[in-house]
Amino acid sequence: MIELRNVTKTYPNGTKGLNQINLTVEKGEFIAIVGLSGAGKSTLLRSINRLHDITDGEILIDGKSITTAKGKELRMIRRDIGMIFQGFNLVKRTTVLRNVLAGRVGHHSVPRTLLGLFPKEDIDLAFEALDRVNIVQKAYARADELSGGQQQRVAIARVLAQKAKIILADEPVASLDPLTTRQVMDDLKRINMELDITTIVNLHSIDLARQYATRIIGLQAGEVVFDGPVSEATDERFAEIYGRPFHEENHLLEEAVV
Ligand SMILES: Nc1ncnc2c1ncn2[C@@H]1O[C@H](COP(=O)(O)OP(=O)(O)OP(=O)(O)O)[C@@H](O)[C@H]1O
């Protein structure tokens, strides 16, 4: 379970990324976070695993405060949280397998992994993870030889090898074409269902959010302006909230950029 209690994040320049957010996410939920550009989606996701420090409030992961955790305790909490980024964040000049094995680093002492020494169980786990995202045949390819969609699936496999209990995906499909977008979202959804991994995905597309999520959270200017099931996240409701109509994919982003 993830709990945000009165979470506020003010950037050093005074911008309020998040303003008094209160949220509870239950184990196994698949949540899409939507909102206009600059609404605070990335800030929210990055605050959950403390890539960003919040300025007020508290975030609890399975009852433990990640906000106050230090040293080993912080590392242990973070080990359970996998992050997926728009830009994949792979080491491009090394193999897919090594990239997936990087997910195991938090489970071992540092010197061992620096030498690239992983036990057989880890190698097995990495192959199992690659198999789950249908990319096992690319295990020995260099990461930069893969298409964007394949690279994102390697990033998902890395999180699986990590044995993360929570996946935070920050615009995971923003740089992918529609077909690849579907494949990556299908993978995330299948993993969520099969392994009961709590999944929070930032999306620009409300249509995509409705297709995959079970709960949608709408942000605006760092505040939660919608929190409900897909059935309530209608175009009409969103137009009402954001003060403008939208029907197409990425409409929220396009409106914001114009
Ligand atoms: N490092 C930073 N310093 C100052 N302000 C920041 C910083 N990062 C983000 N912000 C501001 O915080 C607010 C929320 O930004 P955030 O990136 O979380 O929004 P977002 O909803 O993810 O946007 P996008 O859809 O464009 O990625 C914005 O006003 C943004 O300009």
PDBQT file of the ligand as one rigid body, heavy atoms in Angstrom, charges set to zero:
ROOT
HETATM    1  N1  LIG A 301      13.312  21.045 -11.296  1.00  0.00    +0.000 N 
HETATM    2  C1  LIG A 301      12.289  21.907 -11.307  1.00  0.00    +0.000 A 
HETATM    3  N2  LIG A 301      12.444  23.166 -10.865  1.00  0.00    +0.000 NA
HETATM    4  C2  LIG A 301      11.423  24.023 -10.833  1.00  0.00    +0.000 A 
HETATM    5  N3  LIG A 301      10.167  23.737 -11.229  1.00  0.00    +0.000 NA
HETATM    6  C3  LIG A 301       9.954  22.495 -11.683  1.00  0.00    +0.000 A 
HETATM    7  C4  LIG A 301      10.998  21.505 -11.746  1.00  0.00    +0.000 A 
HETATM    8  N4  LIG A 301      10.475  20.349 -12.250  1.00  0.00    +0.000 NA
HETATM    9  C5  LIG A 301       9.171  20.611 -12.486  1.00  0.00    +0.000 A 
HETATM   10  N5  LIG A 301       8.855  21.883 -12.149  1.00  0.00    +0.000 N 
HETATM   11  C6  LIG A 301       7.536  22.538 -12.232  1.00  0.00    +0.000 C 
HETATM   12  O1  LIG A 301       6.630  21.815 -11.420  1.00  0.00    +0.000 OA
HETATM   13  C7  LIG A 301       5.361  21.699 -12.049  1.00  0.00    +0.000 C 
HETATM   14  C8  LIG A 301       5.009  20.241 -12.253  1.00  0.00    +0.000 C 
HETATM   15  O2  LIG A 301       5.910  19.676 -13.185  1.00  0.00    +0.000 OA
HETATM   16  P1  LIG A 301       5.843  18.141 -13.617  1.00  0.00    +0.000 P 
HETATM   17  O3  LIG A 301       7.033  17.879 -14.487  1.00  0.00    +0.000 OA
HETATM   18  O4  LIG A 301       5.664  17.307 -12.429  1.00  0.00    +0.000 OA
HETATM   19  O5  LIG A 301       4.502  18.115 -14.499  1.00  0.00    +0.000 OA
HETATM   20  P2  LIG A 301       3.947  17.001 -15.453  1.00  0.00    +0.000 P 
HETATM   21  O6  LIG A 301       2.499  16.915 -15.210  1.00  0.00    +0.000 OA
HETATM   22  O7  LIG A 301       4.744  15.746 -15.312  1.00  0.00    +0.000 OA
HETATM   23  O8  LIG A 301       4.221  17.643 -16.887  1.00  0.00    +0.000 OA
HETATM   24  P3  LIG A 301       4.543  16.953 -18.303  1.00  0.00    +0.000 P 
HETATM   25  O9  LIG A 301       3.276  16.290 -18.730  1.00  0.00    +0.000 OA
HETATM   26  O10 LIG A 301       4.876  18.134 -19.177  1.00  0.00    +0.000 OA
HETATM   27  O11 LIG A 301       5.681  16.025 -18.111  1.00  0.00    +0.000 OA
HETATM   28  C9  LIG A 301       5.488  22.489 -13.347  1.00  0.00    +0.000 C 
HETATM   29  O12 LIG A 301       5.031  23.784 -13.112  1.00  0.00    +0.000 OA
HETATM   30  C10 LIG A 301       6.962  22.481 -13.621  1.00  0.00    +0.000 C 
HETATM   31  O13 LIG A 301       7.329  23.611 -14.377  1.00  0.00    +0.000 OA
ENDROOT
TORSDOF 0
